[in-house]
């Protein structure tokens, strides 16, 4: 999400620095729409962390992981290796974190009883 935030700010400040022709009206408008998405998702993540809503946070991370998989597919279709590998790595991290948040934690200090 933080990397997404970096690209969001970069695309708003200097869209021509990310892609050729990015300083024209259409790419600037598209960058603004993408920024809105990223800002809302980041705000949701911060809120869910603040209220310790772990299951909901896991769902948010899983959905972001799914978005990264679609981004990787787009990169693969366009034969852009960095735009394929990067999102796949982020998807792996996001989906792993989502899975870990979905696994109930073992209570600390409990001793497992053994038979005998």
TORNUDO-807455 format. One record per residue (C-alpha): residue in three letters; chain; x, y negated, z; residue number from 1. Coordinates in Angstrom, 1 decimal, always signed. Layout:
+-----+----+--------+--------+--------+-----+
|  aa | ch |     xx |     yy |     zz |   i |
+-----+----+--------+--------+--------+-----+
| ALA |  A |      X |      Y |      Z | NUM |
...
+-----+----+--------+--------+--------+-----+
# end
This chain:
+-----+----+--------+--------+--------+-----+
|  aa | ch |     xx |     yy |     zz |   i |
+-----+----+--------+--------+--------+-----+
| UNK |  A |   +0.0 |   +0.0 |   +0.0 |   1 |
| UNK |  A |   +2.9 |   -2.3 |   +0.8 |   2 |
| UNK |  A |   +4.4 |   -1.7 |   -2.6 |   3 |
| UNK |  A |   +1.0 |   -2.4 |   -4.2 |   4 |
| UNK |  A |   +1.0 |   -5.6 |   -2.2 |   5 |
| UNK |  A |   +4.4 |   -6.5 |   -3.6 |   6 |
| UNK |  A |   +3.2 |   -6.0 |   -7.2 |   7 |
| UNK |  A |   +0.0 |   -7.9 |   -6.4 |   8 |
| UNK |  A |   +1.9 |  -11.0 |   -5.3 |   9 |
| UNK |  A |   +4.4 |  -10.6 |   -8.2 |  10 |
| UNK |  A |   +1.6 |  -10.3 |  -10.8 |  11 |
| UNK |  A |   -0.1 |  -13.5 |   -9.4 |  12 |
| UNK |  A |   +3.1 |  -15.5 |   -9.1 |  13 |
| UNK |  A |   +4.9 |  -14.5 |  -12.3 |  14 |
| UNK |  A |   +2.9 |  -12.0 |  -14.4 |  15 |
| UNK |  A |   +5.3 |  -12.6 |  -17.3 |  16 |
| UNK |  A |   +8.1 |  -11.1 |  -15.1 |  17 |
| UNK |  A |   +6.3 |   -7.8 |  -14.9 |  18 |
| UNK |  A |   +5.1 |   -7.4 |  -18.5 |  19 |
| UNK |  A |   +5.8 |   -9.2 |  -21.8 |  20 |
| UNK |  A |   +3.1 |  -11.7 |  -22.5 |  21 |
| UNK |  A |   +1.9 |  -11.6 |  -18.9 |  22 |
| UNK |  A |   +1.8 |  -15.4 |  -18.6 |  23 |
| UNK |  A |   -1.2 |  -15.6 |  -20.9 |  24 |
| UNK |  A |   -4.8 |  -16.1 |  -19.7 |  25 |
| UNK |  A |   -6.1 |  -12.5 |  -20.1 |  26 |
| UNK |  A |   -3.2 |  -10.8 |  -18.1 |  27 |
| UNK |  A |   -3.5 |  -13.5 |  -15.4 |  28 |
| UNK |  A |   -7.2 |  -12.8 |  -15.0 |  29 |
| UNK |  A |   -6.6 |   -9.1 |  -14.9 |  30 |
| UNK |  A |   -3.8 |   -9.6 |  -12.3 |  31 |
| UNK |  A |   -6.3 |  -11.6 |  -10.2 |  32 |
| UNK |  A |   -8.8 |   -8.8 |  -10.3 |  33 |
| UNK |  A |   -6.1 |   -6.3 |   -9.3 |  34 |
| UNK |  A |   -5.0 |   -8.6 |   -6.5 |  35 |
| UNK |  A |   -8.6 |   -8.7 |   -5.1 |  36 |
| UNK |  A |   -8.7 |   -4.9 |   -5.0 |  37 |
| UNK |  A |   -5.4 |   -4.6 |   -3.2 |  38 |
| UNK |  A |   -6.2 |   -7.3 |   -0.7 |  39 |
| UNK |  A |   -9.5 |   -5.6 |   +0.2 |  40 |
| UNK |  A |   -7.8 |   -2.2 |   +0.6 |  41 |
| UNK |  A |   -5.0 |   -3.6 |   +2.6 |  42 |
| UNK |  A |   -7.4 |   -5.5 |   +4.9 |  43 |
| UNK |  A |   -9.4 |   -2.2 |   +5.3 |  44 |
| UNK |  A |   -6.3 |   -0.3 |   +6.2 |  45 |
| UNK |  A |   -5.3 |   -2.9 |   +8.8 |  46 |
| UNK |  A |   -8.8 |   -2.9 |  +10.3 |  47 |
| UNK |  A |   -8.9 |   +0.8 |  +10.5 |  48 |
| UNK |  A |   -5.5 |   +0.9 |  +12.2 |  49 |
| UNK |  A |   -6.6 |   -1.8 |  +14.6 |  50 |
| UNK |  A |   -9.7 |   +0.1 |  +15.7 |  51 |
| UNK |  A |   -8.0 |   +3.5 |  +15.5 |  52 |
| UNK |  A |  -10.5 |   +5.0 |  +13.1 |  53 |
| UNK |  A |   -8.1 |   +7.8 |  +12.1 |  54 |
| UNK |  A |  -10.6 |   +9.8 |  +10.0 |  55 |
| UNK |  A |  -11.7 |   +6.8 |   +8.1 |  56 |
| UNK |  A |   -8.1 |   +5.8 |   +7.6 |  57 |
| UNK |  A |   -7.4 |   +9.2 |   +6.3 |  58 |
| UNK |  A |  -10.2 |   +8.9 |   +3.7 |  59 |
| UNK |  A |   -8.9 |   +5.5 |   +2.6 |  60 |
| UNK |  A |   -5.4 |   +7.0 |   +2.2 |  61 |
| UNK |  A |   -6.8 |   +9.9 |   +0.2 |  62 |
| UNK |  A |   -8.7 |   +7.6 |   -2.1 |  63 |
| UNK |  A |   -5.6 |   +5.5 |   -2.7 |  64 |
| UNK |  A |   -3.7 |   +8.8 |   -3.4 |  65 |
| UNK |  A |   -6.3 |   +9.6 |   -6.0 |  66 |
| UNK |  A |   -5.8 |   +6.2 |   -7.6 |  67 |
| UNK |  A |   -2.1 |   +6.8 |   -7.7 |  68 |
| UNK |  A |   -2.7 |  +10.2 |   -9.5 |  69 |
| UNK |  A |   -4.7 |   +8.4 |  -12.1 |  70 |
| UNK |  A |   -2.0 |   +5.8 |  -12.4 |  71 |
| UNK |  A |   +0.6 |   +8.6 |  -12.9 |  72 |
| UNK |  A |   -1.6 |  +10.1 |  -15.6 |  73 |
| UNK |  A |   -1.8 |   +6.8 |  -17.4 |  74 |
| UNK |  A |   +2.0 |   +6.5 |  -17.2 |  75 |
| UNK |  A |   +2.4 |  +10.1 |  -18.6 |  76 |
| UNK |  A |   +0.0 |   +9.4 |  -21.5 |  77 |
| UNK |  A |   +2.1 |   +6.3 |  -22.4 |  78 |
| UNK |  A |   +5.3 |   +8.3 |  -21.9 |  79 |
| UNK |  A |   +6.6 |   +5.9 |  -19.2 |  80 |
| UNK |  A |   +8.7 |   +8.0 |  -16.9 |  81 |
| UNK |  A |   +9.0 |   +5.4 |  -14.0 |  82 |
| UNK |  A |   +5.2 |   +4.7 |  -14.2 |  83 |
| UNK |  A |   +4.6 |   +8.4 |  -13.9 |  84 |
| UNK |  A |   +7.1 |   +9.5 |  -11.2 |  85 |
| UNK |  A |   +6.6 |   +6.5 |   -8.9 |  86 |
| UNK |  A |   +2.8 |   +6.9 |   -8.6 |  87 |
| UNK |  A |   +3.2 |  +10.7 |   -8.1 |  88 |
| UNK |  A |   +5.6 |  +10.1 |   -5.2 |  89 |
| UNK |  A |   +3.2 |   +7.5 |   -3.7 |  90 |
| UNK |  A |   +0.3 |   +9.9 |   -4.2 |  91 |
| UNK |  A |   +2.2 |  +12.7 |   -2.4 |  92 |
| UNK |  A |   +3.0 |  +10.4 |   +0.5 |  93 |
| UNK |  A |   -0.6 |   +9.1 |   +0.8 |  94 |
| UNK |  A |   -2.2 |  +12.5 |   +0.5 |  95 |
| UNK |  A |   +0.2 |  +14.0 |   +3.0 |  96 |
| UNK |  A |   -0.6 |  +11.1 |   +5.5 |  97 |
| UNK |  A |   -4.3 |  +11.6 |   +4.8 |  98 |
| UNK |  A |   -4.0 |  +15.3 |   +5.5 |  99 |
| UNK |  A |   -2.1 |  +14.7 |   +8.7 | 100 |
| UNK |  A |   -4.8 |  +12.3 |   +9.9 | 101 |
| UNK |  A |   -7.4 |  +14.9 |   +9.2 | 102 |
| UNK |  A |   -5.7 |  +17.6 |  +11.3 | 103 |
| UNK |  A |   -6.8 |  +17.5 |  +15.0 | 104 |
| UNK |  A |   -3.9 |  +16.8 |  +17.3 | 105 |
| UNK |  A |   -3.1 |  +19.4 |  +20.1 | 106 |
| UNK |  A |   -3.6 |  +18.0 |  +23.5 | 107 |
| UNK |  A |   -0.3 |  +17.3 |  +25.3 | 108 |
| UNK |  A |   +0.5 |  +19.0 |  +28.5 | 109 |
| UNK |  A |   -1.7 |  +22.1 |  +27.9 | 110 |
| UNK |  A |   -0.1 |  +25.4 |  +28.4 | 111 |
| UNK |  A |   -1.4 |  +28.1 |  +26.1 | 112 |
| UNK |  A |   -2.5 |  +31.2 |  +28.0 | 113 |
| UNK |  A |   -0.9 |  +34.5 |  +27.1 | 114 |
| UNK |  A |   -2.5 |  +37.8 |  +27.8 | 115 |
| UNK |  A |   -0.9 |  +40.0 |  +30.3 | 116 |
+-----+----+--------+--------+--------+-----+
# end
